[in-house]
Amino acid sequence: MRTPEDTLTQLYEDVWNGSNPNTANELVHEEYQIHDRELAAEMQGPALYRALASGTRDIFPDMTVTIDDLMAADEKVALRWTMTGTHEGGPLFGVEPTGQEVELTAIEINRFEDGKLIETWTQSDQLGLMQQLGGELEDS
């Protein structure tokens, strides 16, 4: 039987790194949701998971995601990951494509149910990413 760690590793290789995005159909629960992402209000399940990865790839076409650390307890898996890529696609933070190579780090907690990924919480260094692209904070 596949462990949650194996499932998540395969999802990152196939979906996020682009070798086979349809792997999400098999490994992501139909009720999958991610917290704190606007797209999650519009869809869920494997379609949401694929859309998150493809939307990022649209902005960073050459992106690669590397799992730096992985820890599991029961049905939860925590990751520390790094995304590298070149800002060649669409705008991000109101900044048009810069051609800048960037690095984004994050920590993520994933919950599994019935052997499939069903829920994700992610904290990523969006400020650091914005600064790498030359973006500026807006006054509030």
C-alpha positions as CSV (number, residue, x, y, z in Angstrom):
1,M,0.0,0.0,0.0
2,R,1.2,3.5,-0.9
3,T,2.0,5.8,2.0
4,P,1.0,9.4,2.2
5,E,4.6,10.4,1.8
6,D,4.9,8.4,-1.4
7,T,1.7,9.9,-2.7
8,L,2.8,13.4,-2.1
9,T,6.3,12.8,-3.5
10,Q,4.7,11.5,-6.7
11,L,2.2,14.4,-6.9
12,Y,5.1,16.9,-6.7
13,E,7.1,15.1,-9.4
14,D,4.2,14.5,-11.7
15,V,1.9,17.5,-11.3
16,W,4.1,20.3,-10.0
17,N,7.2,19.4,-12.1
18,G,5.0,18.7,-15.0
19,S,5.8,15.2,-16.1
20,N,2.2,13.9,-15.7
21,P,-0.4,16.4,-14.4
22,N,-3.2,13.8,-14.7
23,T,-1.7,11.8,-11.8
24,A,-3.8,14.2,-9.7
25,N,-6.9,12.3,-10.9
26,E,-5.7,9.2,-9.2
27,L,-4.1,10.6,-6.0
28,V,-6.1,13.7,-5.1
29,H,-9.5,13.3,-3.3
30,E,-12.6,14.6,-5.2
31,E,-13.2,17.0,-2.2
32,Y,-9.6,18.3,-2.1
33,Q,-9.3,21.9,-0.9
34,I,-6.4,24.3,-0.2
35,H,-6.7,27.1,2.4
36,D,-6.0,30.7,1.7
37,R,-6.2,30.5,-2.2
38,E,-8.8,32.4,-4.1
39,L,-9.1,29.6,-6.7
40,A,-10.4,27.3,-4.0
41,A,-13.7,29.2,-3.9
42,E,-14.2,28.3,-7.6
43,M,-13.3,24.6,-7.7
44,Q,-12.1,21.6,-5.7
45,G,-10.6,18.1,-6.1
46,P,-8.1,17.1,-8.7
47,A,-9.1,20.0,-11.0
48,L,-8.1,22.5,-8.3
49,Y,-4.8,20.7,-7.6
50,R,-3.9,20.7,-11.3
51,A,-5.0,24.3,-11.7
52,L,-2.7,25.5,-8.9
53,A,0.3,23.8,-10.5
54,S,-0.5,24.9,-14.1
55,G,-1.3,28.5,-13.0
56,T,2.2,28.7,-11.3
57,R,3.8,27.1,-14.4
58,D,2.1,29.8,-16.6
59,I,4.0,32.4,-14.7
60,F,7.2,30.4,-14.3
61,P,7.3,28.0,-17.4
62,D,10.6,26.4,-16.4
63,M,9.7,26.0,-12.7
64,T,11.1,23.1,-10.7
65,V,9.8,22.2,-7.2
66,T,12.2,20.4,-4.9
67,I,11.1,18.7,-1.6
68,D,13.7,19.7,0.9
69,D,12.2,18.0,4.0
70,L,9.3,15.7,4.5
71,M,7.8,14.5,7.8
72,A,4.8,12.3,8.3
73,A,2.5,11.5,11.3
74,D,-0.6,9.4,10.7
75,E,-2.6,11.0,7.9
76,K,-0.6,14.3,7.8
77,V,2.5,15.1,5.9
78,A,4.6,18.2,6.4
79,L,6.9,19.5,3.7
80,R,9.5,22.2,3.3
81,W,9.9,22.9,-0.4
82,T,11.7,25.2,-2.8
83,M,10.4,26.4,-6.2
84,T,12.9,27.8,-8.7
85,G,11.9,29.3,-12.0
86,T,12.1,32.2,-14.4
87,H,9.4,34.9,-14.5
88,E,8.6,34.6,-18.2
89,G,4.9,34.1,-18.2
90,G,2.1,36.3,-17.0
91,P,2.3,39.2,-14.5
92,L,2.6,38.5,-10.8
93,F,1.9,41.1,-8.0
94,G,1.2,43.5,-10.8
95,V,4.7,43.0,-12.2
96,E,5.0,42.1,-15.9
97,P,7.3,39.3,-16.8
98,T,10.9,40.2,-15.8
99,G,13.0,37.3,-17.1
100,Q,14.3,37.2,-13.5
101,E,15.2,33.8,-12.0
102,V,13.5,33.4,-8.6
103,E,13.4,31.1,-5.6
104,L,10.3,30.6,-3.5
105,T,10.4,28.6,-0.2
106,A,7.4,27.3,1.6
107,I,6.2,25.0,4.4
108,E,3.1,23.0,3.9
109,I,0.9,20.6,5.8
110,N,-1.2,18.1,3.9
111,R,-3.9,15.8,5.2
112,F,-4.9,12.5,3.6
113,E,-8.2,10.6,3.7
114,D,-8.8,7.2,2.2
115,G,-5.3,7.2,0.8
116,K,-5.8,10.5,-1.1
117,L,-4.7,14.1,-0.6
118,I,-7.8,16.0,0.7
119,E,-6.5,19.2,2.3
120,T,-3.5,21.5,2.2
121,W,-2.3,24.5,4.2
122,T,0.7,26.4,2.8
123,Q,2.8,29.3,4.1
124,S,5.2,30.6,1.5
125,D,7.6,33.5,1.3
126,Q,5.5,35.7,-1.0
127,L,7.2,38.9,0.2
128,G,10.6,37.5,-0.7
129,L,9.2,36.5,-4.1
130,M,7.7,39.9,-4.7
131,Q,11.0,41.6,-3.8
132,Q,12.9,39.3,-6.2
133,L,10.6,40.5,-9.0
134,G,11.0,44.2,-8.0
135,G,7.5,44.6,-6.7
136,E,6.6,47.0,-4.0
137,L,4.2,46.8,-1.0
138,E,1.1,49.0,-1.3
139,D,0.2,51.3,1.5
140,S,-2.9,50.2,3.3
